[in-house]
């Protein structure tokens, strides 16, 4: 519970300094070994390779939708098809992220998995923490 409260405070803390390297933070918090970091690096590289072309295609679809909707007489069929295509690309990106996370989890020890699970639980609470701070409850 103490860790969850610390995580919530960390989430709500304003960031004044330069952001730390996310990979380094995760590696430190989960106490990853050198071998785990190397394997995770390969997983991240594979994820990036899979996602980059999908993200480029998604940006193209978003621009096309924006341009079509910005025209005097948007073609509803084109806009609908572009939205469906964009959604499919977003789902493929989400799938690549999920597969990457699953591969990463396979690298972890039981203790590391428990820490990751606690952090994921705390992340669900983080968005509400600023409201508690603003009202003086934290």
C-alpha positions as a Markdown table, in Angstrom:
| # | Residue | x | y | z |
|---|---|---|---|---|
| 1 | Unk | 0.0 | 0.0 | 0.0 |
| 2 | Unk | 2.9 | 2.3 | 0.8 |
| 3 | Unk | 4.3 | 1.7 | -2.6 |
| 4 | Unk | 1.0 | 2.5 | -4.2 |
| 5 | Unk | 0.7 | 5.9 | -2.4 |
| 6 | Unk | 4.3 | 6.7 | -3.4 |
| 7 | Unk | 3.5 | 5.9 | -7.0 |
| 8 | Unk | 0.4 | 8.1 | -6.8 |
| 9 | Unk | 2.4 | 11.0 | -5.5 |
| 10 | Unk | 5.0 | 10.4 | -8.1 |
| 11 | Unk | 2.3 | 10.5 | -10.8 |
| 12 | Unk | 0.9 | 13.8 | -9.6 |
| 13 | Unk | 4.3 | 15.5 | -9.0 |
| 14 | Unk | 5.0 | 18.3 | -11.4 |
| 15 | Unk | 7.9 | 17.7 | -13.7 |
| 16 | Unk | 10.4 | 20.5 | -13.6 |
| 17 | Unk | 13.6 | 18.7 | -14.8 |
| 18 | Unk | 14.3 | 16.8 | -18.0 |
| 19 | Unk | 12.5 | 13.5 | -18.3 |
| 20 | Unk | 14.6 | 10.5 | -17.4 |
| 21 | Unk | 15.1 | 7.7 | -20.0 |
| 22 | Unk | 11.9 | 5.5 | -19.7 |
| 23 | Unk | 13.9 | 2.3 | -20.3 |
| 24 | Unk | 16.4 | 3.2 | -17.6 |
| 25 | Unk | 13.6 | 4.0 | -15.2 |
| 26 | Unk | 11.8 | 0.7 | -15.9 |
| 27 | Unk | 15.0 | -1.3 | -15.7 |
| 28 | Unk | 15.8 | 0.3 | -12.3 |
| 29 | Unk | 12.4 | 0.0 | -10.8 |
| 30 | Unk | 12.0 | -3.6 | -11.8 |
| 31 | Unk | 15.7 | -4.3 | -11.1 |
| 32 | Unk | 16.3 | -5.9 | -14.5 |
| 33 | Unk | 19.4 | -7.8 | -15.1 |
| 34 | Unk | 21.8 | -7.0 | -18.0 |
| 35 | Unk | 20.4 | -10.1 | -19.9 |
| 36 | Unk | 16.8 | -8.9 | -19.4 |
| 37 | Unk | 17.7 | -5.4 | -20.6 |
| 38 | Unk | 19.3 | -6.8 | -23.7 |
| 39 | Unk | 16.3 | -9.1 | -24.5 |
| 40 | Unk | 13.9 | -6.2 | -23.8 |
| 41 | Unk | 15.9 | -4.0 | -26.1 |
| 42 | Unk | 15.4 | -6.5 | -28.8 |
| 43 | Unk | 11.7 | -6.6 | -28.1 |
| 44 | Unk | 11.4 | -2.8 | -28.2 |
| 45 | Unk | 13.3 | -2.7 | -31.5 |
| 46 | Unk | 11.0 | -5.3 | -33.0 |
| 47 | Unk | 7.9 | -3.4 | -31.7 |
| 48 | Unk | 9.2 | -0.2 | -33.2 |
| 49 | Unk | 9.9 | -1.9 | -36.6 |
| 50 | Unk | 6.3 | -3.2 | -36.6 |
| 51 | Unk | 4.7 | 0.0 | -35.5 |
| 52 | Unk | 6.5 | 2.7 | -37.5 |
| 53 | Unk | 4.9 | 1.9 | -40.9 |
| 54 | Unk | 1.5 | 1.5 | -39.2 |
| 55 | Unk | 1.8 | 4.9 | -37.5 |
| 56 | Unk | 2.8 | 6.5 | -40.8 |
| 57 | Unk | -0.2 | 5.0 | -42.5 |
| 58 | Unk | -2.4 | 6.2 | -39.6 |
| 59 | Unk | -1.1 | 9.7 | -39.9 |
| 60 | Unk | -1.9 | 9.7 | -43.6 |
| 61 | Unk | -5.5 | 8.5 | -42.9 |
| 62 | Unk | -5.9 | 11.2 | -40.2 |
| 63 | Unk | -4.8 | 13.9 | -42.6 |
| 64 | Unk | -7.1 | 12.6 | -45.3 |
| 65 | Unk | -10.0 | 12.6 | -42.9 |
| 66 | Unk | -9.2 | 16.1 | -41.8 |
| 67 | Unk | -8.9 | 17.4 | -45.3 |
| 68 | Unk | -12.1 | 15.6 | -46.4 |
| 69 | Unk | -14.0 | 17.0 | -43.5 |
| 70 | Unk | -12.6 | 20.5 | -44.1 |
| 71 | Unk | -13.8 | 20.6 | -47.6 |
| 72 | Unk | -17.1 | 22.3 | -48.6 |
| 73 | Unk | -18.8 | 19.0 | -49.4 |
| 74 | Unk | -17.1 | 16.0 | -47.7 |
| 75 | Unk | -17.7 | 12.6 | -49.3 |
| 76 | Unk | -19.3 | 10.5 | -46.5 |
| 77 | Unk | -18.3 | 7.3 | -48.1 |
| 78 | Unk | -14.6 | 8.3 | -48.3 |
| 79 | Unk | -14.7 | 9.7 | -44.8 |
| 80 | Unk | -16.3 | 6.5 | -43.5 |
| 81 | Unk | -13.8 | 4.2 | -45.3 |
| 82 | Unk | -10.9 | 6.3 | -44.0 |
| 83 | Unk | -12.2 | 6.1 | -40.4 |
| 84 | Unk | -12.5 | 2.3 | -40.7 |
| 85 | Unk | -9.0 | 2.1 | -42.2 |
| 86 | Unk | -7.7 | 4.3 | -39.4 |
| 87 | Unk | -9.4 | 2.2 | -36.7 |
| 88 | Unk | -7.9 | -1.0 | -38.2 |
| 89 | Unk | -4.4 | 0.6 | -38.1 |
| 90 | Unk | -4.9 | 1.6 | -34.5 |
| 91 | Unk | -6.0 | -1.9 | -33.6 |
| 92 | Unk | -2.8 | -3.3 | -35.3 |
| 93 | Unk | -0.7 | -0.9 | -33.3 |
| 94 | Unk | -2.4 | -1.9 | -30.1 |
| 95 | Unk | -1.9 | -5.6 | -31.0 |
| 96 | Unk | 1.8 | -5.0 | -31.6 |
| 97 | Unk | 2.1 | -3.2 | -28.2 |
| 98 | Unk | 0.2 | -6.0 | -26.4 |
| 99 | Unk | 2.5 | -8.6 | -28.0 |
| 100 | Unk | 5.6 | -6.6 | -27.0 |
| 101 | Unk | 4.3 | -6.3 | -23.4 |
| 102 | Unk | 3.6 | -10.1 | -23.3 |
| 103 | Unk | 7.1 | -10.9 | -24.6 |
| 104 | Unk | 8.6 | -8.5 | -21.9 |
| 105 | Unk | 6.6 | -10.2 | -19.2 |
| 106 | Unk | 8.1 | -13.6 | -20.1 |
| 107 | Unk | 11.5 | -12.2 | -19.2 |
| 108 | Unk | 10.5 | -11.2 | -15.7 |
| 109 | Unk | 10.8 | -13.1 | -12.4 |
| 110 | Unk | 7.8 | -13.5 | -10.1 |
| 111 | Unk | 8.9 | -10.5 | -8.0 |
| 112 | Unk | 9.3 | -8.4 | -11.0 |
| 113 | Unk | 5.9 | -9.4 | -12.4 |
| 114 | Unk | 4.3 | -8.5 | -9.0 |
| 115 | Unk | 6.0 | -5.0 | -9.1 |
| 116 | Unk | 4.8 | -4.5 | -12.7 |
| 117 | Unk | 1.3 | -5.5 | -11.7 |
| 118 | Unk | 1.3 | -3.0 | -8.8 |
| 119 | Unk | 2.5 | -0.2 | -11.1 |
| 120 | Unk | -0.2 | -1.0 | -13.6 |
| 121 | Unk | -2.8 | -0.9 | -10.8 |
| 122 | Unk | -1.4 | 2.4 | -9.6 |
| 123 | Unk | -1.4 | 3.9 | -13.1 |
| 124 | Unk | -5.2 | 3.5 | -13.1 |
| 125 | Unk | -5.3 | 5.7 | -10.0 |
| 126 | Unk | -2.9 | 8.4 | -11.3 |
| 127 | Unk | -5.4 | 10.4 | -13.3 |
| 128 | Unk | -7.4 | 11.2 | -10.2 |
| 129 | Unk | -4.5 | 12.2 | -8.0 |
| 130 | Unk | -4.4 | 15.8 | -9.2 |
| 131 | Unk | -8.0 | 16.3 | -8.2 |
| 132 | Unk | -7.2 | 15.2 | -4.6 |
| 133 | Unk | -4.1 | 17.5 | -4.6 |
| 134 | Unk | -6.2 | 20.5 | -5.9 |
| 135 | Unk | -8.7 | 20.0 | -3.2 |
| 136 | Unk | -6.0 | 19.8 | -0.5 |
| 137 | Unk | -6.7 | 16.2 | 0.4 |
| 138 | Unk | -3.1 | 15.1 | -0.5 |
